[in-house]
């Protein structure tokens, strides 16, 4: 009788899962999904996540709010599951859940691994530095989402042989959206026929949308009066230490600059078809992330998502964005805080036209497909 092959067991602990909305939520969902093709995966996640979990993943829910309650409940649930299921690997979906992963791993003799995103390494809160940083130093492996995040990990004193880099992934569209769907999207949101600049993401201080409206958009509108800035996203309620920029504050900045009518706020769009229409209706994805001490941009998944739809990104070269935009292939990177250079780069891309960028952007994005992430993550875990 052939010897039965042991299928590895993974316990994955994360606060970032749907129904919460954002790049980290999509990432952790796909991490669980990809790992479930190679191992038995048990997730400890926020209440409400079971209804949206990957098919072959088991999920135990704990209360999402308040944060201290989630941290205690997830650690306790993970500890019980670890003792009962004896996983081979306990994976923290971010630095936030690293203590729970470390405790659960030590309780059952498993390997403790944390996937970190930038802010969860760089945050300066004294309690976080006193508890979380020592735990990260004790992890058997720390997986960083970009080269700059890996540098932050090294700065904590974590040995090189325990660090791996695995970039977040992206879903590659099977086909472009029909022309009629794009026309309907524009008409539904009163976007007109002119070129659209697209911003996708939470409205935080780091994302820098208000500053973009103040310092870059007026000059762009002066050169191309038909341009509109379309904003997808809202102010966050569950992000770690995220300073907020409200719709009202961004609109007020635009009104003061005399370009208020060039903004359109569409809120959060999670449905894949309207989101694809937003990417494919736009001429450029703008990513004016600010370089703030203690608040880095870990990667920039939206730049890869834009590229998957053939949309170039123009961004400041800060944090992990340098890994998410291929200069001259999927867009342009300019020096952080140089709004004149940012405006000039955007105007150049507008003059190039989107067809000029489509093939190169999509080729770059193909290297980040979710199955590619699955292979790289599996290699890093093993």
TORKOL-4160 file (C-alpha; in steps of 0.2 Angstrom, whole numbers, padded with zeros to 4 digits, m for minus):
382
<pt num="1" X="0000" Y="0000" Z="0000"/>
<pt num="2" X="0008" Y="0017" Z="m0005"/>
<pt num="3" X="0013" Y="0028" Z="0009"/>
<pt num="4" X="0001" Y="0043" Z="0012"/>
<pt num="5" X="0008" Y="0060" Z="0009"/>
<pt num="6" X="0006" Y="0072" Z="0023"/>
<pt num="7" X="m0003" Y="0088" Z="0017"/>
<pt num="8" X="0004" Y="0103" Z="0026"/>
<pt num="9" X="m0007" Y="0113" Z="0037"/>
<pt num="10" X="m0007" Y="0132" Z="0038"/>
<pt num="11" X="m0015" Y="0143" Z="0051"/>
<pt num="12" X="m0017" Y="0161" Z="0044"/>
<pt num="13" X="m0022" Y="0175" Z="0056"/>
<pt num="14" X="m0028" Y="0191" Z="0049"/>
<pt num="15" X="m0039" Y="0206" Z="0052"/>
<pt num="16" X="m0038" Y="0211" Z="0033"/>
<pt num="17" X="m0052" Y="0201" Z="0024"/>
<pt num="18" X="m0068" Y="0205" Z="0015"/>
<pt num="19" X="m0081" Y="0212" Z="0020"/>
<pt num="20" X="m0067" Y="0225" Z="0024"/>
<pt num="21" X="m0062" Y="0234" Z="0008"/>
<pt num="22" X="m0044" Y="0238" Z="0002"/>
<pt num="23" X="m0028" Y="0231" Z="m0006"/>
<pt num="24" X="m0023" Y="0221" Z="0010"/>
<pt num="25" X="m0040" Y="0213" Z="0011"/>
<pt num="26" X="m0039" Y="0207" Z="m0007"/>
<pt num="27" X="m0021" Y="0201" Z="m0004"/>
<pt num="28" X="m0025" Y="0191" Z="0011"/>
<pt num="29" X="m0041" Y="0183" Z="0003"/>
<pt num="30" X="m0029" Y="0178" Z="m0012"/>
<pt num="31" X="m0016" Y="0172" Z="0000"/>
<pt num="32" X="m0028" Y="0160" Z="0008"/>
<pt num="33" X="m0035" Y="0155" Z="m0009"/>
<pt num="34" X="m0018" Y="0151" Z="m0017"/>
<pt num="35" X="m0011" Y="0142" Z="m0001"/>
<pt num="36" X="m0027" Y="0131" Z="m0001"/>
<pt num="37" X="m0021" Y="0124" Z="m0017"/>
<pt num="38" X="m0006" Y="0117" Z="m0009"/>
<pt num="39" X="m0010" Y="0115" Z="0009"/>
<pt num="40" X="m0025" Y="0113" Z="0022"/>
<pt num="41" X="m0028" Y="0132" Z="0027"/>
<pt num="42" X="m0037" Y="0137" Z="0042"/>
<pt num="43" X="m0040" Y="0156" Z="0044"/>
<pt num="44" X="m0044" Y="0166" Z="0060"/>
<pt num="45" X="m0052" Y="0182" Z="0053"/>
<pt num="46" X="m0065" Y="0196" Z="0056"/>
<pt num="47" X="m0083" Y="0193" Z="0059"/>
<pt num="48" X="m0092" Y="0193" Z="0042"/>
<pt num="49" X="m0078" Y="0186" Z="0032"/>
<pt num="50" X="m0085" Y="0168" Z="0032"/>
<pt num="51" X="m0098" Y="0172" Z="0019"/>
<pt num="52" X="m0085" Y="0179" Z="0007"/>
<pt num="53" X="m0070" Y="0166" Z="0010"/>
<pt num="54" X="m0061" Y="0156" Z="m0003"/>
<pt num="55" X="m0070" Y="0139" Z="m0006"/>
<pt num="56" X="m0057" Y="0127" Z="0001"/>
<pt num="57" X="m0053" Y="0137" Z="0016"/>
<pt num="58" X="m0060" Y="0135" Z="0034"/>
<pt num="59" X="m0063" Y="0151" Z="0044"/>
<pt num="60" X="m0066" Y="0155" Z="0062"/>
<pt num="61" X="m0073" Y="0173" Z="0065"/>
<pt num="62" X="m0069" Y="0184" Z="0079"/>
<pt num="63" X="m0076" Y="0202" Z="0083"/>
<pt num="64" X="m0068" Y="0215" Z="0072"/>
<pt num="65" X="m0070" Y="0230" Z="0084"/>
<pt num="66" X="m0063" Y="0237" Z="0094"/>
<pt num="67" X="m0045" Y="0233" Z="0090"/>
<pt num="68" X="m0039" Y="0227" Z="0107"/>
<pt num="69" X="m0054" Y="0215" Z="0107"/>
<pt num="70" X="m0049" Y="0208" Z="0090"/>
<pt num="71" X="m0031" Y="0206" Z="0095"/>
<pt num="72" X="m0036" Y="0197" Z="0111"/>
<pt num="73" X="m0049" Y="0186" Z="0103"/>
<pt num="74" X="m0039" Y="0181" Z="0088"/>
<pt num="75" X="m0024" Y="0177" Z="0098"/>
<pt num="76" X="m0035" Y="0166" Z="0110"/>
<pt num="77" X="m0044" Y="0157" Z="0095"/>
<pt num="78" X="m0027" Y="0154" Z="0086"/>
<pt num="79" X="m0020" Y="0147" Z="0101"/>
<pt num="80" X="m0034" Y="0135" Z="0103"/>
<pt num="81" X="m0034" Y="0130" Z="0085"/>
<pt num="82" X="m0015" Y="0127" Z="0085"/>
<pt num="83" X="m0016" Y="0115" Z="0100"/>
<pt num="84" X="m0030" Y="0106" Z="0091"/>
<pt num="85" X="m0025" Y="0106" Z="0073"/>
<pt num="86" X="m0006" Y="0106" Z="0075"/>
<pt num="87" X="m0002" Y="0116" Z="0060"/>
<pt num="88" X="0015" Y="0116" Z="0052"/>
<pt num="89" X="0015" Y="0135" Z="0048"/>
<pt num="90" X="0007" Y="0149" Z="0057"/>
<pt num="91" X="0006" Y="0164" Z="0046"/>
<pt num="92" X="0002" Y="0182" Z="0051"/>
<pt num="93" X="m0007" Y="0192" Z="0037"/>
<pt num="94" X="0001" Y="0208" Z="0043"/>
<pt num="95" X="0013" Y="0213" Z="0057"/>
<pt num="96" X="m0003" Y="0217" Z="0067"/>
<pt num="97" X="m0006" Y="0199" Z="0070"/>
<pt num="98" X="0012" Y="0193" Z="0072"/>
<pt num="99" X="0011" Y="0191" Z="0091"/>
<pt num="100" X="m0004" Y="0180" Z="0089"/>
<pt num="101" X="0005" Y="0170" Z="0076"/>
<pt num="102" X="0021" Y="0168" Z="0086"/>
<pt num="103" X="0011" Y="0162" Z="0102"/>
<pt num="104" X="0001" Y="0150" Z="0092"/>
<pt num="105" X="0017" Y="0143" Z="0083"/>
<pt num="106" X="0026" Y="0141" Z="0099"/>
<pt num="107" X="0011" Y="0132" Z="0107"/>
<pt num="108" X="0012" Y="0118" Z="0094"/>
<pt num="109" X="0030" Y="0118" Z="0087"/>
<pt num="110" X="0025" Y="0126" Z="0071"/>
<pt num="111" X="0035" Y="0139" Z="0061"/>
<pt num="112" X="0030" Y="0157" Z="0064"/>
<pt num="113" X="0029" Y="0168" Z="0048"/>
<pt num="114" X="0023" Y="0186" Z="0046"/>
<pt num="115" X="0019" Y="0195" Z="0029"/>
<pt num="116" X="0023" Y="0213" Z="0032"/>
<pt num="117" X="0017" Y="0228" Z="0022"/>
<pt num="118" X="0027" Y="0244" Z="0027"/>
<pt num="119" X="0017" Y="0254" Z="0040"/>
<pt num="120" X="0016" Y="0238" Z="0051"/>
<pt num="121" X="0035" Y="0239" Z="0052"/>
<pt num="122" X="0038" Y="0257" Z="0052"/>
<pt num="123" X="0024" Y="0263" Z="0064"/>
<pt num="124" X="0032" Y="0273" Z="0078"/>
<pt num="125" X="0019" Y="0271" Z="0092"/>
<pt num="126" X="0029" Y="0266" Z="0108"/>
<pt num="127" X="0018" Y="0252" Z="0113"/>
<pt num="128" X="0019" Y="0244" Z="0096"/>
<pt num="129" X="0038" Y="0246" Z="0096"/>
<pt num="130" X="0039" Y="0239" Z="0113"/>
<pt num="131" X="0029" Y="0223" Z="0109"/>
<pt num="132" X="0027" Y="0220" Z="0091"/>
<pt num="133" X="0045" Y="0224" Z="0085"/>
<pt num="134" X="0053" Y="0211" Z="0097"/>
<pt num="135" X="0040" Y="0198" Z="0091"/>
<pt num="136" X="0044" Y="0201" Z="0073"/>
<pt num="137" X="0063" Y="0198" Z="0077"/>
<pt num="138" X="0058" Y="0181" Z="0084"/>
<pt num="139" X="0048" Y="0176" Z="0069"/>
<pt num="140" X="0056" Y="0161" Z="0059"/>
<pt num="141" X="0053" Y="0171" Z="0043"/>
<pt num="142" X="0047" Y="0188" Z="0038"/>
<pt num="143" X="0040" Y="0191" Z="0021"/>
<pt num="144" X="0041" Y="0209" Z="0014"/>
<pt num="145" X="0029" Y="0215" Z="0001"/>
<pt num="146" X="0043" Y="0226" Z="m0008"/>
<pt num="147" X="0061" Y="0230" Z="m0008"/>
<pt num="148" X="0059" Y="0245" Z="0003"/>
<pt num="149" X="0048" Y="0236" Z="0016"/>
<pt num="150" X="0062" Y="0223" Z="0016"/>
<pt num="151" X="0074" Y="0237" Z="0021"/>
<pt num="152" X="0063" Y="0242" Z="0035"/>
<pt num="153" X="0063" Y="0224" Z="0041"/>
<pt num="154" X="0082" Y="0224" Z="0040"/>
<pt num="155" X="0083" Y="0240" Z="0051"/>
<pt num="156" X="0074" Y="0230" Z="0065"/>
<pt num="157" X="0089" Y="0219" Z="0066"/>
<pt num="158" X="0081" Y="0204" Z="0057"/>
<pt num="159" X="0094" Y="0192" Z="0049"/>
<pt num="160" X="0095" Y="0192" Z="0030"/>
<pt num="161" X="0092" Y="0173" Z="0029"/>
<pt num="162" X="0075" Y="0175" Z="0037"/>
<pt num="163" X="0069" Y="0189" Z="0025"/>
<pt num="164" X="0060" Y="0185" Z="0009"/>
<pt num="165" X="0051" Y="0197" Z="m0004"/>
<pt num="166" X="0035" Y="0192" Z="m0011"/>
<pt num="167" X="0025" Y="0206" Z="m0020"/>
<pt num="168" X="0006" Y="0207" Z="m0019"/>
<pt num="169" X="m0003" Y="0200" Z="m0034"/>
<pt num="170" X="m0017" Y="0205" Z="m0047"/>
<pt num="171" X="m0031" Y="0197" Z="m0057"/>
<pt num="172" X="m0028" Y="0198" Z="m0075"/>
<pt num="173" X="m0043" Y="0203" Z="m0085"/>
<pt num="174" X="m0049" Y="0189" Z="m0097"/>
<pt num="175" X="m0054" Y="0202" Z="m0110"/>
<pt num="176" X="m0057" Y="0221" Z="m0111"/>
<pt num="177" X="m0073" Y="0229" Z="m0107"/>
<pt num="178" X="m0085" Y="0232" Z="m0122"/>
<pt num="179" X="m0085" Y="0250" Z="m0129"/>
<pt num="180" X="m0104" Y="0251" Z="m0124"/>
<pt num="181" X="m0100" Y="0247" Z="m0106"/>
<pt num="182" X="m0087" Y="0261" Z="m0106"/>
<pt num="183" X="m0099" Y="0273" Z="m0113"/>
<pt num="184" X="m0113" Y="0268" Z="m0101"/>
<pt num="185" X="m0100" Y="0270" Z="m0086"/>
<pt num="186" X="m0096" Y="0288" Z="m0092"/>
<pt num="187" X="m0114" Y="0293" Z="m0094"/>
<pt num="188" X="m0120" Y="0285" Z="m0078"/>
<pt num="189" X="m0107" Y="0296" Z="m0068"/>
<pt num="190" X="m0108" Y="0311" Z="m0079"/>
<pt num="191" X="m0090" Y="0310" Z="m0084"/>
<pt num="192" X="m0091" Y="0318" Z="m0101"/>
<pt num="193" X="m0080" Y="0314" Z="m0116"/>
<pt num="194" X="m0063" Y="0321" Z="m0110"/>
<pt num="195" X="m0048" Y="0312" Z="m0103"/>
<pt num="196" X="m0050" Y="0305" Z="m0086"/>
<pt num="197" X="m0037" Y="0305" Z="m0072"/>
<pt num="198" X="m0041" Y="0291" Z="m0060"/>
<pt num="199" X="m0037" Y="0290" Z="m0041"/>
<pt num="200" X="m0041" Y="0273" Z="m0033"/>
<pt num="201" X="m0038" Y="0270" Z="m0014"/>
<pt num="202" X="m0042" Y="0276" Z="0004"/>
<pt num="203" X="m0043" Y="0295" Z="0007"/>
<pt num="204" X="m0028" Y="0296" Z="0019"/>
<pt num="205" X="m0015" Y="0309" Z="0022"/>
<pt num="206" X="m0002" Y="0298" Z="0014"/>
<pt num="207" X="m0011" Y="0296" Z="m0002"/>
<pt num="208" X="m0009" Y="0315" Z="m0005"/>
<pt num="209" X="m0025" Y="0318" Z="m0015"/>
<pt num="210" X="m0028" Y="0335" Z="m0008"/>
<pt num="211" X="m0010" Y="0341" Z="m0011"/>
<pt num="212" X="m0012" Y="0334" Z="m0029"/>
<pt num="213" X="m0028" Y="0345" Z="m0031"/>
<pt num="214" X="m0019" Y="0360" Z="m0024"/>
<pt num="215" X="m0002" Y="0359" Z="m0032"/>
<pt num="216" X="m0003" Y="0349" Z="m0048"/>
<pt num="217" X="m0021" Y="0348" Z="m0055"/>
<pt num="218" X="m0023" Y="0366" Z="m0058"/>
<pt num="219" X="m0009" Y="0367" Z="m0071"/>
<pt num="220" X="m0015" Y="0351" Z="m0079"/>
<pt num="221" X="m0032" Y="0358" Z="m0081"/>
<pt num="222" X="m0025" Y="0374" Z="m0088"/>
<pt num="223" X="m0016" Y="0364" Z="m0102"/>
<pt num="224" X="m0031" Y="0352" Z="m0105"/>
<pt num="225" X="m0047" Y="0360" Z="m0099"/>
<pt num="226" X="m0057" Y="0345" Z="m0103"/>
<pt num="227" X="m0048" Y="0334" Z="m0090"/>
<pt num="228" X="m0057" Y="0327" Z="m0075"/>
<pt num="229" X="m0051" Y="0318" Z="m0059"/>
<pt num="230" X="m0061" Y="0303" Z="m0054"/>
<pt num="231" X="m0059" Y="0297" Z="m0036"/>
<pt num="232" X="m0063" Y="0280" Z="m0031"/>
<pt num="233" X="m0062" Y="0277" Z="m0012"/>
<pt num="234" X="m0068" Y="0284" Z="0005"/>
<pt num="235" X="m0059" Y="0289" Z="0021"/>
<pt num="236" X="m0054" Y="0274" Z="0031"/>
<pt num="237" X="m0062" Y="0268" Z="0047"/>
<pt num="238" X="m0051" Y="0253" Z="0051"/>
<pt num="239" X="m0033" Y="0257" Z="0045"/>
<pt num="240" X="m0018" Y="0257" Z="0056"/>
<pt num="241" X="m0014" Y="0275" Z="0061"/>
<pt num="242" X="m0021" Y="0282" Z="0045"/>
<pt num="243" X="m0024" Y="0301" Z="0045"/>
<pt num="244" X="m0039" Y="0305" Z="0035"/>
<pt num="245" X="m0043" Y="0317" Z="0021"/>
<pt num="246" X="m0061" Y="0319" Z="0018"/>
<pt num="247" X="m0071" Y="0322" Z="0002"/>
<pt num="248" X="m0076" Y="0339" Z="0009"/>
<pt num="249" X="m0058" Y="0344" Z="0012"/>
<pt num="250" X="m0052" Y="0338" Z="m0005"/>
<pt num="251" X="m0067" Y="0347" Z="m0014"/>
<pt num="252" X="m0064" Y="0363" Z="m0004"/>
<pt num="253" X="m0045" Y="0363" Z="m0010"/>
<pt num="254" X="m0052" Y="0361" Z="m0028"/>
<pt num="255" X="m0065" Y="0374" Z="m0026"/>
<pt num="256" X="m0052" Y="0386" Z="m0019"/>
<pt num="257" X="m0040" Y="0383" Z="m0034"/>
<pt num="258" X="m0055" Y="0386" Z="m0046"/>
<pt num="259" X="m0056" Y="0368" Z="m0053"/>
<pt num="260" X="m0070" Y="0361" Z="m0042"/>
<pt num="261" X="m0080" Y="0356" Z="m0057"/>
<pt num="262" X="m0066" Y="0345" Z="m0063"/>
<pt num="263" X="m0068" Y="0332" Z="m0048"/>
<pt num="264" X="m0080" Y="0317" Z="m0047"/>
<pt num="265" X="m0081" Y="0306" Z="m0032"/>
<pt num="266" X="m0088" Y="0289" Z="m0035"/>
<pt num="267" X="m0086" Y="0282" Z="m0018"/>
<pt num="268" X="m0080" Y="0264" Z="m0016"/>
<pt num="269" X="m0082" Y="0252" Z="m0030"/>
<pt num="270" X="m0080" Y="0233" Z="m0027"/>
<pt num="271" X="m0090" Y="0225" Z="m0041"/>
<pt num="272" X="m0077" Y="0219" Z="m0054"/>
<pt num="273" X="m0086" Y="0225" Z="m0069"/>
<pt num="274" X="m0089" Y="0243" Z="m0064"/>
<pt num="275" X="m0071" Y="0244" Z="m0057"/>
<pt num="276" X="m0064" Y="0237" Z="m0074"/>
<pt num="277" X="m0074" Y="0251" Z="m0083"/>
<pt num="278" X="m0066" Y="0264" Z="m0072"/>
<pt num="279" X="m0049" Y="0258" Z="m0076"/>
<pt num="280" X="m0052" Y="0256" Z="m0094"/>
<pt num="281" X="m0061" Y="0273" Z="m0096"/>
<pt num="282" X="m0047" Y="0282" Z="m0088"/>
<pt num="283" X="m0032" Y="0289" Z="m0098"/>
<pt num="284" X="m0020" Y="0289" Z="m0083"/>
<pt num="285" X="m0019" Y="0282" Z="m0065"/>
<pt num="286" X="m0012" Y="0296" Z="m0054"/>
<pt num="287" X="m0004" Y="0290" Z="m0038"/>
<pt num="288" X="0003" Y="0306" Z="m0028"/>
<pt num="289" X="0008" Y="0297" Z="m0012"/>
<pt num="290" X="0017" Y="0308" Z="0000"/>
<pt num="291" X="0033" Y="0303" Z="0008"/>
<pt num="292" X="0029" Y="0304" Z="0027"/>
<pt num="293" X="0040" Y="0299" Z="0041"/>
<pt num="294" X="0034" Y="0284" Z="0049"/>
<pt num="295" X="0020" Y="0281" Z="0037"/>
<pt num="296" X="0027" Y="0273" Z="0021"/>
<pt num="297" X="0018" Y="0266" Z="0006"/>
<pt num="298" X="0022" Y="0248" Z="0007"/>
<pt num="299" X="0019" Y="0243" Z="m0011"/>
<pt num="300" X="0005" Y="0251" Z="m0022"/>
<pt num="301" X="m0006" Y="0237" Z="m0028"/>
<pt num="302" X="m0018" Y="0249" Z="m0037"/>
<pt num="303" X="m0003" Y="0253" Z="m0049"/>
<pt num="304" X="m0002" Y="0234" Z="m0054"/>
<pt num="305" X="m0021" Y="0233" Z="m0055"/>
<pt num="306" X="m0021" Y="0248" Z="m0067"/>
<pt num="307" X="m0007" Y="0241" Z="m0077"/>
<pt num="308" X="m0017" Y="0224" Z="m0079"/>
<pt num="309" X="m0030" Y="0235" Z="m0088"/>
<pt num="310" X="m0017" Y="0243" Z="m0099"/>
<pt num="311" X="m0018" Y="0259" Z="m0089"/>
<pt num="312" X="m0001" Y="0268" Z="m0085"/>
<pt num="313" X="0002" Y="0276" Z="m0068"/>
<pt num="314" X="0011" Y="0292" Z="m0064"/>
<pt num="315" X="0017" Y="0292" Z="m0046"/>
<pt num="316" X="0030" Y="0299" Z="m0034"/>
<pt num="317" X="0045" Y="0287" Z="m0032"/>
<pt num="318" X="0042" Y="0283" Z="m0013"/>
<pt num="319" X="0041" Y="0267" Z="m0003"/>
<pt num="320" X="0036" Y="0251" Z="m0012"/>
<pt num="321" X="0029" Y="0261" Z="m0027"/>
<pt num="322" X="0046" Y="0259" Z="m0035"/>
<pt num="323" X="0042" Y="0240" Z="m0036"/>
<pt num="324" X="0024" Y="0243" Z="m0043"/>
<pt num="325" X="0028" Y="0255" Z="m0057"/>
<pt num="326" X="0041" Y="0250" Z="m0071"/>
<pt num="327" X="0048" Y="0267" Z="m0077"/>
<pt num="328" X="0044" Y="0269" Z="m0096"/>
<pt num="329" X="0034" Y="0253" Z="m0097"/>
<pt num="330" X="0019" Y="0254" Z="m0085"/>
<pt num="331" X="0021" Y="0273" Z="m0082"/>
<pt num="332" X="0033" Y="0286" Z="m0075"/>
<pt num="333" X="0040" Y="0289" Z="m0058"/>
<pt num="334" X="0046" Y="0307" Z="m0052"/>
<pt num="335" X="0055" Y="0313" Z="m0037"/>
<pt num="336" X="0044" Y="0314" Z="m0021"/>
<pt num="337" X="0035" Y="0331" Z="m0018"/>
<pt num="338" X="0040" Y="0338" Z="m0035"/>
<pt num="339" X="0022" Y="0343" Z="m0041"/>
<pt num="340" X="0029" Y="0352" Z="m0056"/>
<pt num="341" X="0037" Y="0336" Z="m0063"/>
<pt num="342" X="0022" Y="0326" Z="m0058"/>
<pt num="343" X="0011" Y="0338" Z="m0069"/>
<pt num="344" X="0023" Y="0337" Z="m0083"/>
<pt num="345" X="0024" Y="0318" Z="m0083"/>
<pt num="346" X="0005" Y="0317" Z="m0083"/>
<pt num="347" X="0003" Y="0329" Z="m0098"/>
<pt num="348" X="0016" Y="0319" Z="m0107"/>
<pt num="349" X="0007" Y="0303" Z="m0105"/>
<pt num="350" X="m0010" Y="0311" Z="m0110"/>
<pt num="351" X="m0001" Y="0317" Z="m0126"/>
<pt num="352" X="0006" Y="0299" Z="m0129"/>
<pt num="353" X="m0012" Y="0292" Z="m0128"/>
<pt num="354" X="m0017" Y="0276" Z="m0119"/>
<pt num="355" X="m0013" Y="0264" Z="m0134"/>
<pt num="356" X="0005" Y="0269" Z="m0133"/>
<pt num="357" X="0006" Y="0261" Z="m0115"/>
<pt num="358" X="m0006" Y="0247" Z="m0115"/>
<pt num="359" X="0005" Y="0232" Z="m0121"/>
<pt num="360" X="0019" Y="0237" Z="m0110"/>
<pt num="361" X="0008" Y="0240" Z="m0094"/>
<pt num="362" X="m0001" Y="0223" Z="m0097"/>
<pt num="363" X="0016" Y="0214" Z="m0099"/>
<pt num="364" X="0022" Y="0221" Z="m0083"/>
<pt num="365" X="0007" Y="0216" Z="m0074"/>
<pt num="366" X="0007" Y="0198" Z="m0080"/>
<pt num="367" X="0022" Y="0195" Z="m0068"/>
<pt num="368" X="0011" Y="0199" Z="m0053"/>
<pt num="369" X="m0003" Y="0187" Z="m0057"/>
<pt num="370" X="m0011" Y="0178" Z="m0042"/>
<pt num="371" X="m0004" Y="0161" Z="m0047"/>
<pt num="372" X="0013" Y="0169" Z="m0048"/>
<pt num="373" X="0011" Y="0176" Z="m0030"/>
<pt num="374" X="0005" Y="0158" Z="m0024"/>
<pt num="375" X="0021" Y="0150" Z="m0031"/>
<pt num="376" X="0033" Y="0163" Z="m0023"/>
<pt num="377" X="0024" Y="0163" Z="m0007"/>
<pt num="378" X="0024" Y="0144" Z="m0006"/>
<pt num="379" X="0043" Y="0144" Z="m0009"/>
<pt num="380" X="0045" Y="0157" Z="0004"/>
<pt num="381" X="0036" Y="0148" Z="0017"/>
<pt num="382" X="0045" Y="0131" Z="0014"/>
